[in-house]
Amino acid sequence: MTRPRRPAPARAGRQRRRHPSEPGAGEFTPSVVRQGRSLPEVTKSLRPLSDWIDQDEWPHVPCPACGDGRVIAEVLTTISSGVSKRLEDHEGWDPDWSKGVFHGLLRCSSPKCAEPVVVVGEYRIDVAAQSVESWRGGYVSLLRLRYAHPALVLLDCPVRTPEAVRSAVAAASLLVWADPGAAANRLRLATEELLTAQDVPPSAIVQGNNKRLHAHQRLERLSARNSVAAEALMAVKWIGNEGSHTDALTVGDVLDGAEMLGSALRALYDTSDEEVRRLVRETNNAKGVLKGR
């Protein structure tokens, strides 16, 4: 068997050349640091994957590599479990007794990117929805996503979003399909990192003693400056708390949290509307087209 070659060690005095797909190396940057779409659009595109989905209706979601294309299913392969295979010999067997796992390959639709994404999860056969009331023998293959690599990002962060917040969002994106509670905790961490970036102190002097401030108290302080962002982040915090104390959180709950975090990020760091308002003021002041822009 031919063994893969190890990378040659870097020579002294020479800097390693970056692969074109690495951040900062050129054309491609991770979607979480881009701002090509509105924040809610990315999260909403993942909604169909929050539950069982018809294999033939796998959604086209934003590419995690280039952020411009959509990753589309090239192949989705289902494999029945050992129990399901043995049950096929039972005299009362029906197709909807079958369950197992699936694996698949998605690929970015942008020719300049063509990034592959590997997906893995659960598989089962069920009665087709249109066949329940008037049975005609229809069945459907259902899939439930549990893992994707590279991770399908939960939301696009505005360009000015702090790196620590982006990293927490990326961690949540990796975990959400397999462990929604852990992903919710990462979104809560993103909230605390955001408070720190906004210069909301983690502690305060109370009766002469330096006492740690809880996230709730820090959010109340942020509210004095930006109530819209603070209200959204408070909701993300509550969802994160649920993730710490219960296993009942769903993927849909985490997507809710991601949308609310996106709302806060937009309120704090997306200056596009502010720039448009400035352009409006300057155009009105000039009473015409601005020269030299």
Backbone hydrogen bonds, N-H to C=O, Kabsch-Sander energy under -0.5 kcal/mol:
donor,donor_aa,acceptor,acceptor_aa,energy
14,R,11,R,-2.0
22,E,19,H,-2.3
25,A,22,E,-2.3
28,F,20,P,-0.9
29,T,65,A,-0.5
31,S,64,P,-1.6
33,V,30,P,-1.9
34,R,31,S,-2.0
41,E,38,S,-0.7
42,V,38,S,-0.9
42,V,39,L,-0.6
43,T,39,L,-1.1
44,K,40,P,-2.6
45,S,41,E,-1.6
46,L,42,V,-0.6
46,L,43,T,-1.3
47,R,44,K,-1.1
49,L,46,L,-1.8
50,S,47,R,-2.1
51,D,48,P,-0.7
53,I,143,L,-2.4
55,Q,141,S,-2.9
57,E,54,D,-2.2
58,W,55,Q,-0.9
61,V,59,P,-0.7
61,V,71,V,-1.1
63,C,69,G,-2.4
67,G,63,C,-0.8
71,V,61,V,-3.1
72,I,70,R,-0.5
72,I,107,R,-2.7
74,E,105,L,-2.9
75,V,105,L,-1.6
77,T,103,H,-3.2
79,I,101,V,-3.2
81,S,99,K,-2.9
85,K,81,S,-2.1
86,R,82,G,-2.0
87,L,83,V,-2.2
88,E,84,S,-0.8
88,E,85,K,-0.7
89,D,86,R,-1.5
90,H,87,L,-2.0
93,W,90,H,-1.6
97,W,94,D,-2.0
98,S,95,P,-2.0
100,G,123,Y,-2.9
101,V,79,I,-2.4
102,F,121,G,-2.1
103,H,77,T,-2.2
104,G,119,V,-2.3
105,L,75,V,-2.5
106,L,117,V,-3.2
107,R,72,I,-2.2
108,C,115,E,-2.0
109,S,70,R,-1.8
113,C,110,S,-1.5
114,A,110,S,-1.9
117,V,106,L,-2.6
118,V,149,H,-3.1
119,V,104,G,-2.1
120,V,147,Y,-2.3
121,G,102,F,-2.0
122,E,144,R,-2.3
123,Y,100,G,-2.1
124,R,142,L,-2.1
125,I,98,S,-2.2
126,D,140,V,-2.4
128,A,138,G,-1.8
131,S,128,A,-2.3
132,V,129,A,-1.1
135,W,133,E,-0.5
140,V,126,D,-2.9
142,L,124,R,-3.1
142,L,140,V,-0.6
143,L,53,I,-2.7
144,R,122,E,-2.2
146,R,120,V,-2.6
147,Y,120,V,-1.7
149,H,118,V,-2.5
153,V,151,A,-0.7
157,C,32,V,-0.7
161,T,158,P,-2.1
165,V,162,P,-0.6
166,R,162,P,-2.0
167,S,163,E,-2.6
168,A,164,A,-1.6
169,V,165,V,-2.2
170,A,166,R,-2.6
171,A,167,S,-2.1
172,A,168,A,-2.1
173,S,169,V,-2.3
174,L,170,A,-1.5
175,L,171,A,-1.4
176,V,172,A,-2.0
178,A,175,L,-0.8
179,D,175,L,-3.2
183,A,179,D,-2.0
184,A,180,P,-2.5
185,N,181,G,-1.8
186,R,182,A,-1.6
187,L,183,A,-1.8
188,R,184,A,-1.9
189,L,185,N,-2.1
190,A,186,R,-2.2
191,T,187,L,-1.7
192,E,188,R,-1.9
193,E,189,L,-2.7
194,L,190,A,-2.1
195,L,191,T,-2.0
196,T,192,E,-2.0
197,A,193,E,-2.3
198,Q,194,L,-1.5
199,D,196,T,-1.8
200,V,195,L,-2.6
204,A,211,K,-2.5
206,V,204,A,-0.7
206,V,209,N,-3.7
209,N,206,V,-1.9
211,K,204,A,-3.2
211,K,209,N,-0.8
213,L,202,P,-3.3
218,R,214,H,-2.3
219,L,215,A,-2.5
220,E,216,H,-1.8
221,R,217,Q,-1.4
222,L,218,R,-2.1
223,S,219,L,-2.0
224,A,220,E,-0.6
224,A,221,R,-0.8
225,R,222,L,-1.9
226,N,222,L,-2.7
230,A,226,N,-2.3
231,E,227,S,-2.4
232,A,228,V,-1.8
233,L,229,A,-2.5
234,M,230,A,-2.0
235,A,231,E,-1.5
236,V,232,A,-1.7
237,K,233,L,-2.3
238,W,234,M,-2.0
239,I,235,A,-2.0
240,G,236,V,-2.4
241,N,237,K,-2.4
242,E,238,W,-1.9
243,G,239,I,-1.8
244,S,240,G,-1.0
244,S,241,N,-0.7
245,H,241,N,-1.1
245,H,242,E,-0.6
246,T,242,E,-1.6
254,V,250,T,-1.6
255,L,251,V,-2.4
256,D,252,G,-2.0
257,G,253,D,-2.1
258,A,254,V,-2.5
259,E,255,L,-2.3
260,M,256,D,-2.1
261,L,257,G,-2.6
262,G,258,A,-2.5
263,S,259,E,-1.8
264,A,260,M,-1.9
265,L,261,L,-2.6
266,R,262,G,-2.3
267,A,263,S,-2.0
268,L,264,A,-1.8
269,Y,265,L,-3.3
270,D,265,L,-0.7
270,D,266,R,-1.0
271,T,269,Y,-1.0
275,E,271,T,-2.6
276,V,272,S,-1.9
277,R,273,D,-2.5
278,R,274,E,-2.1
279,L,275,E,-2.2
280,V,276,V,-2.4
281,R,277,R,-2.3
282,E,278,R,-2.5
283,T,279,L,-2.5
284,N,280,V,-2.4
285,N,281,R,-2.4
286,A,282,E,-2.1
287,K,283,T,-0.9
288,G,283,T,-1.6
293,R,290,L,-0.6
